[in-house]
């Protein structure tokens, strides 16, 4: 599973920890990579949490 998610300044979205806790038992968390510093993805600098979350089948 690849998921791009985040907790935005508006309060919307999910934190990396919330996503990790929500992963079903059939999946195993493999990595969380911050994307907040990749300004080209967002059209400029952002001050909120944005990340790539990956998980695999067990």
Backbone as a printed PyTorch tensor [residue, N CA C, xyz], in Angstrom:
tensor([[[  0.8450,  -1.1500,   0.0000],
         [  0.0000,   0.0000,   0.0000],
         [  0.9020,   1.2260,   0.0000]],

        [[  0.6040,   2.1670,  -0.8610],
         [  1.2540,   3.4780,  -0.8580],
         [  0.1810,   4.5080,  -0.5630]],

        [[  0.4410,   5.3650,   0.3910],
         [ -0.5410,   6.3650,   0.7830],
         [  0.1720,   7.6890,   0.9990]],

        [[ -0.2850,   8.7270,   0.3280],
         [  0.2070,  10.0770,   0.5980],
         [ -0.8610,  10.7520,   1.4390]],

        [[ -0.4480,  11.1890,   2.6140],
         [ -1.4060,  11.7240,   3.5930],
         [ -0.7260,  12.8400,   4.3570]],

        [[ -1.4370,  13.4390,   5.2610],
         [ -0.8630,  14.4800,   6.0980],
         [ -1.8800,  15.0800,   7.0390]],

        [[ -1.3660,  15.8720,   7.9510],
         [ -2.1960,  16.6500,   8.8800],
         [ -1.9630,  18.1040,   8.4950]],

        [[ -2.9810,  18.7350,   7.9140],
         [ -2.8460,  20.0800,   7.3760],
         [ -3.1130,  21.1410,   8.4250]],

        [[ -2.6920,  22.3530,   8.1150],
         [ -2.8580,  23.4810,   9.0370],
         [ -4.3240,  23.7400,   9.3700]],

        [[ -5.2310,  23.2490,   8.5440],
         [ -6.6670,  23.4240,   8.7920],
         [ -7.2130,  22.4350,   9.8220]],

        [[ -6.3790,  21.4360,  10.1770],
         [ -6.8250,  20.3880,  11.0890],
         [ -7.3400,  19.1560,  10.3700]],

        [[ -7.4800,  19.2420,   9.0530],
         [ -7.9320,  18.0900,   8.2600],
         [ -6.7850,  17.1020,   8.0730]],

        [[ -7.1270,  15.8860,   7.6970],
         [ -6.1240,  14.8670,   7.4150],
         [ -5.7890,  14.0220,   8.6310]],

        [[ -4.7760,  13.1710,   8.4460],
         [ -4.3370,  12.2460,   9.4930],
         [ -2.8460,  12.3970,   9.7270]],

        [[ -2.4240,  12.2350,  10.9630],
         [ -0.9940,  12.2320,  11.2720],
         [ -0.4110,  10.8710,  10.8930]],

        [[  0.9060,  10.8070,  10.7840],
         [  1.5660,   9.5420,  10.4640],
         [  1.2500,   8.4830,  11.5220]],

        [[  1.2110,   8.8690,  12.7640],
         [  0.9070,   7.9210,  13.8450],
         [ -0.5230,   7.4030,  13.7310]],

        [[ -1.4660,   8.2570,  13.3840],
         [ -2.8560,   7.8160,  13.2160],
         [ -2.9770,   6.8130,  12.0730]],

        [[ -2.2710,   7.0640,  10.9870],
         [ -2.3010,   6.1320,   9.8540],
         [ -1.6890,   4.8020,  10.2670]],

        [[ -0.5480,   4.8420,  10.9370],
         [  0.1210,   3.6000,  11.3520],
         [ -0.7800,   2.7660,  12.2540]],

        [[ -1.4820,   3.4070,  13.1750],
         [ -2.3890,   2.6800,  14.0800],
         [ -3.5960,   2.1050,  13.3480]],

        [[ -3.9750,   2.6990,  12.2240],
         [ -5.1600,   2.2510,  11.4790],
         [ -4.8740,   1.1270,  10.4890]],

        [[ -3.6060,   0.7740,  10.3080],
         [ -3.2620,  -0.2900,   9.3560],
         [ -3.8600,  -1.6070,   9.8420]],

        [[ -4.5800,  -2.3080,   8.9750],
         [ -5.1910,  -3.5750,   9.3920],
         [ -4.1320,  -4.6460,   9.6670]],

        [[ -4.4650,  -5.6570,  10.4450],
         [ -3.5130,  -6.7200,  10.7740],
         [ -2.9640,  -7.4560,   9.5490]],

        [[ -3.6750,  -7.4070,   8.4400],
         [ -3.2070,  -8.0970,   7.2330],
         [ -2.0430,  -7.3730,   6.5600]],

        [[ -1.7500,  -6.1470,   7.0040],
         [ -0.6420,  -5.3760,   6.4440],
         [  0.4140,  -5.1180,   7.5040]],

        [[  1.6410,  -4.9810,   7.0460],
         [  2.7740,  -4.6800,   7.9340],
         [  3.3540,  -3.3400,   7.5000]],

        [[  3.4160,  -2.3750,   8.4070],
         [  3.9970,  -1.0710,   8.1230],
         [  5.4510,  -1.2610,   7.7360]],

        [[  5.9070,  -0.5770,   6.6760],
         [  7.3080,  -0.6840,   6.2700],
         [  8.0630,   0.6270,   6.3840]],

        [[  7.4210,   1.7580,   6.0730],
         [  8.1440,   3.0330,   6.1440],
         [  7.1860,   4.2110,   6.1060]],

        [[  7.6440,   5.3000,   6.6940],
         [  6.9790,   6.5900,   6.5780],
         [  8.0610,   7.5880,   6.1960]],

        [[  7.8410,   8.3030,   5.1000],
         [  8.8320,   9.2720,   4.6230],
         [  8.1850,  10.6510,   4.5550]],

        [[  8.8210,  11.6240,   5.1700],
         [  8.2970,  12.9890,   5.1480],
         [  8.3590,  13.5580,   3.7360]],

        [[  7.2870,  14.2140,   3.3350],
         [  7.2370,  14.8960,   2.0410],
         [  7.0760,  16.4060,   2.2140]],

        [[  7.0460,  16.8830,   3.4330],
         [  6.8190,  18.3060,   3.6950],
         [  7.8810,  19.1960,   3.0590]],

        [[  9.1180,  18.7260,   2.9880],
         [ 10.2170,  19.5310,   2.4400],
         [ 10.3210,  19.4640,   0.9220]],

        [[  9.4610,  18.7110,   0.2710],
         [  9.4810,  18.5930,  -1.1920],
         [  8.5280,  19.6380,  -1.7740]],

        [[  8.9780,  20.8730,  -1.7980],
         [  8.1410,  22.0190,  -2.1620],
         [  7.5190,  21.8990,  -3.5400]],

        [[  8.2000,  21.2530,  -4.4760],
         [  7.6670,  21.1170,  -5.8390],
         [  6.3630,  20.3180,  -5.8550]],

        [[  6.1790,  19.4290,  -4.8980],
         [  4.9480,  18.6400,  -4.8390],
         [  3.7360,  19.4820,  -4.4540]],

        [[  3.9690,  20.5650,  -3.7210],
         [  2.8610,  21.3320,  -3.1440],
         [  2.7430,  22.7380,  -3.7220]],

        [[  3.6190,  23.0830,  -4.6550],
         [  3.5640,  24.4170,  -5.2510],
         [  4.2400,  25.4830,  -4.4080]],

        [[  4.9880,  25.0740,  -3.4060],
         [  5.7070,  25.9950,  -2.5310],
         [  5.8830,  25.3840,  -1.1570]],

        [[  6.5590,  26.1090,  -0.2660],
         [  6.7830,  25.5960,   1.0890],
         [  5.4680,  25.3690,   1.8400]],

        [[  5.4510,  24.3400,   2.6620],
         [  4.3000,  24.0590,   3.5260],
         [  4.7900,  23.9320,   4.9640]],

        [[  3.9270,  24.2310,   5.9000],
         [  4.3140,  24.1590,   7.3120],
         [  3.6360,  23.0040,   8.0370]],

        [[  2.8900,  22.1980,   7.3020],
         [  2.1780,  21.0960,   7.9440],
         [  2.8460,  19.7560,   7.6320]],

        [[  2.3030,  18.6990,   8.1920],
         [  2.8660,  17.3520,   8.0480],
         [  2.3060,  16.6780,   6.7940]],

        [[  3.2050,  16.2930,   5.8840],
         [  2.8100,  15.5460,   4.6880],
         [  3.8050,  14.4110,   4.5230]],

        [[  3.3040,  13.2260,   4.1890],
         [  4.1890,  12.0670,   4.1870],
         [  3.7190,  10.9940,   3.2220]],

        [[  4.6490,  10.1130,   2.8960],
         [  4.3780,   8.8990,   2.1290],
         [  4.4410,   7.7460,   3.1170]],

        [[  3.4060,   6.9600,   3.1420],
         [  3.3060,   5.8130,   4.0450],
         [  3.2860,   4.5530,   3.1960]],

        [[  4.0770,   3.5610,   3.5600],
         [  4.0810,   2.2990,   2.8170],
         [  3.8580,   1.1240,   3.7660]],

        [[  3.1310,   0.1400,   3.2620],
         [  2.8720,  -1.0940,   4.0110],
         [  2.7820,  -2.2420,   3.0150]],

        [[  3.0610,  -3.4470,   3.5030],
         [  3.0070,  -4.6620,   2.6730],
         [  2.1060,  -5.6970,   3.3200]],

        [[  1.6440,  -6.6070,   2.4700],
         [  0.8910,  -7.7470,   3.0120],
         [  1.8020,  -8.5950,   3.8770]],

        [[  1.2480,  -9.1480,   4.9250],
         [  2.0340, -10.0480,   5.7980],
         [  2.2270, -11.3880,   5.1330]]])
